[in-house]
Amino acid sequence: MLLSVENVSKVFGGNVAVDSVSFSIEKPAFVGIIGRSGAGKSTLLRMVNRLTDASSGAIRFEGRDVLSLGGSAKRAWQSDCAMIFQQFNLVPRMDVVSNVLHGTLNRHSAFATFFNLYPTADIHRAIDILDRLGIAEQAAKRAEALSGGQQQRVAIARALMQDPRIILADEPIASLDPMNAQVVMDALRRIHEEDGRMVVANLHTLDTARRYCDRVIGMRAGRIVFDGTPGQLTTGVARDIYGADASFSESATSTSIEALDANARAMMEEAELL
Ligand SMILES: Nc1ncnc2c1ncn2[C@@H]1O[C@H](COP(=O)(O)OP(=O)(O)OP(=O)(O)O)[C@@H](O)[C@H]1O
């Protein structure tokens, strides 16, 4: 068993954000977590990474309880499961390579980091990773000068600098247009396939989950209401996950260009604009 989440809950005040969630991942799969806003997806990922403390339950990686880790052991675990965020979380005014090198922060002294003194080998590695993601030519630019899709690839490069076993991606494409969303998802899928790293991604669109994931977990109001293959994720199941009524439209949760077009068309027809 690689990763196991056992009866994990998180309560904020009186609000149960994650309600006794259990699942396990046996091999380094590409797993998507879907559900409407507020379902508890972010909180769940943040508990795995130890950014948020769980209220109860256990999370084990290769049998080791990650919720009880402290100090350097906790930091080592956070290196093993790199997080990627919707808003990229780069340092905007800093150049791309330095942003990527920040991924090695845990390994260097505060002094070396403050003065941007990174070993040459790390700099070469950072550029190799950027090259692999198709953005090496952006290396010297400030992060803020890049497109959203490029910035998210810089964030992925920074994560890869940690050489993580798991990549936890919290809505990695929610801020991107469909074209950039595809580039970023393709990059994550390729990293998964070529390096054998586990990817667990919160996704807000069904079609992305169907297209990229080996397994999809559906959350509703803090609970897991679906856990299966993309093939088992029928429209009926999706309706249940999203808690939508009969007017539920798949294209409304889609990022694909065709589906968005179809959706816009339907809305315009409804408004009698066409
Ligand atoms: N730091 C916090 N303090 C209080 N309540 C919180 C906090 N973080 C999340 N919550 C609450 O926990 C619930 C689950 O939120 P969470 O962000 O995990 O959901 P989500 O499925 O990731 O949704 P979204 O896609 O909008 O981020 C929500 O009701 C939210 O308001």
The ligand as an SDF file (V2000), in Angstrom:
LIG
                    3D

 31 33  0  0  0  0  0  0  0  0999 V2000
   -9.2570   27.7350    6.8290 N   0  0  0  0  0  0  0  0  0  0  0  0
  -10.5680   27.5050    6.8870 C   0  0  0  0  0  0  0  0  0  0  0  0
  -11.3150   27.9830    7.8930 N   0  0  0  0  0  0  0  0  0  0  0  0
  -12.6300   27.7440    7.9860 C   0  0  0  0  0  0  0  0  0  0  0  0
  -13.3130   27.0250    7.0780 N   0  0  0  0  0  0  0  0  0  0  0  0
  -12.6370   26.5330    6.0390 C   0  0  0  0  0  0  0  0  0  0  0  0
  -11.2250   26.7400    5.8790 C   0  0  0  0  0  0  0  0  0  0  0  0
  -10.8240   26.1130    4.7470 N   0  0  0  0  0  0  0  0  0  0  0  0
  -11.9230   25.5370    4.2050 C   0  0  0  0  0  0  0  0  0  0  0  0
  -13.0150   25.7730    4.9830 N   0  0  0  0  0  0  0  0  0  0  0  0
  -14.3840   25.2820    4.7270 C   0  0  0  0  0  0  0  0  0  0  0  0
  -14.2990   23.8950    4.5110 O   0  0  0  0  0  0  0  0  0  0  0  0
  -15.1920   23.4820    3.4770 C   0  0  0  0  0  0  0  0  0  0  0  0
  -14.4310   22.7620    2.3920 C   0  0  0  0  0  0  0  0  0  0  0  0
  -13.5810   23.6710    1.7190 O   0  0  0  0  0  0  0  0  0  0  0  0
  -12.5320   23.2380    0.6300 P   0  0  0  0  0  0  0  0  0  0  0  0
  -11.7870   24.4560    0.2080 O   0  0  0  0  0  0  0  0  0  0  0  0
  -11.7380   22.0890    1.1230 O   0  0  0  0  0  0  0  0  0  0  0  0
  -13.4670   22.7370   -0.5370 O   0  0  0  0  0  0  0  0  0  0  0  0
  -13.1310   22.5190   -2.0580 P   0  0  0  0  0  0  0  0  0  0  0  0
  -13.8890   21.3310   -2.4960 O   0  0  0  0  0  0  0  0  0  0  0  0
  -11.6590   22.4740   -2.2490 O   0  0  0  0  0  0  0  0  0  0  0  0
  -13.7280   23.7970   -2.7260 O   0  0  0  0  0  0  0  0  0  0  0  0
  -13.0220   24.8740   -3.6590 P   0  0  0  0  0  0  0  0  0  0  0  0
  -12.9140   24.2040   -4.9810 O   0  0  0  0  0  0  0  0  0  0  0  0
  -13.9710   26.0230   -3.6560 O   0  0  0  0  0  0  0  0  0  0  0  0
  -11.7020   25.1890   -3.0150 O   0  0  0  0  0  0  0  0  0  0  0  0
  -15.8990   24.7340    3.0220 C   0  0  0  0  0  0  0  0  0  0  0  0
  -17.1410   24.8150    3.6770 O   0  0  0  0  0  0  0  0  0  0  0  0
  -14.9810   25.8370    3.4590 C   0  0  0  0  0  0  0  0  0  0  0  0
  -15.6970   27.0230    3.6950 O   0  0  0  0  0  0  0  0  0  0  0  0
  1  2  1  0
  2  3  1  0
  2  7  2  0
  3  4  2  0
  4  5  1  0
  5  6  2  0
  6  7  1  0
  6 10  1  0
  7  8  1  0
  8  9  2  0
  9 10  1  0
 10 11  1  0
 11 12  1  0
 11 30  1  0
 12 13  1  0
 13 14  1  0
 13 28  1  0
 14 15  1  0
 15 16  1  0
 16 17  2  0
 16 18  1  0
 16 19  1  0
 19 20  1  0
 20 21  2  0
 20 22  1  0
 20 23  1  0
 23 24  1  0
 24 25  2  0
 24 26  1  0
 24 27  1  0
 28 29  1  0
 28 30  1  0
 30 31  1  0
M  END
$$$$
